[in-house]
Amino acid sequence: MEKLTPKSKQKIINYIQRLDPKGELVTKLAPNKDWEGGTIEYNKSKLKLHREISQLNDEEYVRAYLVIKLVRELMYASEYVELEKEYEAGRPKVIKPRIDMIVKTEDRQSTFLFIEAKSPDKYEQDKSYIEGQLFKLAQLEGGSGKVKYLVYYSVYEELQDKTLIIDFPANKTYEDWMLNGFVSLDRLPKEYGIARKAVYANKDSSELEVGEKNLDRKVSKE
């Protein structure tokens, strides 16, 4: 899958500006003239940032888009959205891996969405890291008793979500998920609802109903 094109990046910027016109969540998003790199700034008074984020790359376009989608479309309060949470792992040498984004429950006692965001060109090839980046890291967040959904996410051209959602309590380890046939969902739940599987429809985008997605015509029969 190719990298985000300048056209796709502009669509993400337009989406953010339309749904967050006052910059209440993303206060700055400034690409370089050649669309390679740039700077970004999130509003630390609205979102919980565990470290400074300033570099605008393809993955950051995806994360910024998802932040706006979660808060403005899916109705999660911004104060429950956290970016770049860090964990300590390994003995005797300690490493500190980070998760791209989490959405806490309203009582803050558990995590509803545990999210790894990927640029479109890395989405397929980085699936091999799901065990470490999602399953093992979510154990450090409290395990399946404290995390509801593991989410592997990207956004493609025409702002189409590419989402793999795993019910963590039903698949407590990567091995469990494998034995269960790698079952996943692909519709992000709205306001602490239930994640579901989208129905693919052979329709024009303007005719799609709630829960329907376009057929992926770039994929061959093979």
N, C-alpha and C positions, 0 to 999 in steps of 0.2 A: 504494500500500500504506500502511495507516494506521500511526501511531506505536505503539510498545509501549504496551499498556494497563496499568493498575495490576495487573490480574490476571496478565498475562504477566510483569511485573516481579517479582511475588511468586513466581511459579513459578521464575524464574531464581534468586531468593534461596534458595528451598527446595532447589533443585538444588545450589547451591553449599554450603549448610549441610549437606546430606546427604553430599556427597562430600568436603568439606573441613571436617569438624566442628570441628577444632581451630584453624582459621584459619591453616593452614601456608602457604597460597598467597595467599588474600584475607583479610587480617587484619581489615578493617573494610568493611562495606557498609551504609550508613545513609541510606535515602531520606528526603526531607522528608515532612511529613505529607500534603501534597497530591500526592505522588509526582512532583513536578516538581523535579528537582535533588536534591542530597544530597552525601554525601562517600563516598569509597572509598579504601582503602589496600591496597597489595600488599606482600607480604613480601620486602623487598630482600635478605634472606639466602638466599632460595630462588630468586628470579627476578632476572634482570639488568634493571634499570631504567636507561635512559639519561637520564631526567629524572623529576622528581617528578610523580606523578599523584594528584590528590585530588578533582577534580570528577566527580560522578556524573551523567552524561547518558545518553540512550538508547544511544549508541554504546558507552559504557563498560559498560553492562549486557551488551551483546553480547560485548565483549572479555573481560570477567570470566568470562562463561559459557564462552567458548572456551578460556581459560587452564585452567579446571578440566577441561574435556572432553579437551584435549590431554594433560594430565598424568595424570588419574585414569582416563580411559576408554581413550585411545589409547596410553598407556604411553610418553610422551616424558619423559625426566628433566627436572625443572624447571630445572636449571642450564643447559640448552641453550635455554631460552625467553628471548627478549629483547623488551622493550617500548620503543617510541618511539626506535628507532635513528635517528640523524641523519646526513645526507649533505650535502656541499658541492657545489653545482651553479651553473653560470652564470659567465660572464665578460663584461665586467669586474665587474659587480655580482654578488656571491655571495649566493645564497639557501640556506637550510638546510632542505629538506623532510625529513619523517620518515615511516618506515613503522610501521604500528601494531604489528606483531609479526613476529618471525622465529623459526624453530626451526633451530638449528645442527646439523650432523652431529656424531657422537660424537667425531670427531677435531678438531672446530672449524675445519676447513680449508675448509668450504663450508657453504652454507645449503640445507636440505632444503625448508622451507616459508617462503615470503615472502608475508606475509598483510596484506591491507587489510580491516579490519572496518567494516561499515556498519550504521547503524540501519535497521530494516525500511522506514521511509518514504523513505529515501534510496537504497535498494538499486538500484532500476530507473533512476532519474534520474541517478545518479552513474556508471553504466556508461560514460558518455562520457569519464570520467577514467581509465579502465583503462590507456590508453596511457601517460599521465604518471605515475600513482600506482604502477603495477606494472611495466610494461615498461621505461620509462626509468629509474626508480629502481633496479630490479634490475640495470641495467647498472652502476650505481655500487657495487653490492654485489659485483661481479665478473663480471656477465654470465651467459650460459647455461652457461658452463663451471664456474660456481661456485654456481649456483642451480638446483634441480631443478624445483620447482613454484611457480607464481604462484597465489595463492589470493585470491579475492574472496568475502567471507563475511558472512552475517547469520543471525539465528535468528528465526523467526516464532512465532506462537502455538502452543501445545502443544509448544513446544521442538522445532520442526522446522527442521533445517538448511536454509539456502538457500546453496548453494555453487557457485562457478564455479572450476574448477581447470584451469590451463593447464600443459601439459608444456613448460617453457621451452626445453630443448635441441632440441625438435622444432619450436618456434615462436620463433625467436631475436629477432624483432621483431614489432611490432604488424601491420606489413604482411604478414609471413609468416603470422601467425595469420588475418588477413583472407583471404588467398589460399587458405589451407587450410580455409576455410569456418567460421571461428570455432569449431573443434572444442574441446570442453571436457569435463571429467569433473566428478562432483559428490559423490563419496564420499571423505572425508578418509582417507588411509592410516593404518593402525595401525603404530606402532613401525618407521618407515622402510620401510614396505611400498610397494605400488603403488596409486596412486589409480585408482579405477574408476568406472564409470557405474552408478548405482542403477537398479533395476527398479521401475517404478511398479505397484502392485498394488491392486486393488479389494477391500480387506480392512479389517476393524476393526484399530485400532492394536495391540490385544493379540495379534492373530494374525500380525502381520508377522514374517517371517523375516529373517535376516541378509542385508543387501544390498537389501532391499525398502523402498519408501517409499509413503506414502499418495498417492493421486491428489489433485491440487489442485482441489478442487471450487469454489473461488472464481473460477477462470478460466473465462471464457465460451468458446464454440466459436470466436468471432471472435478 
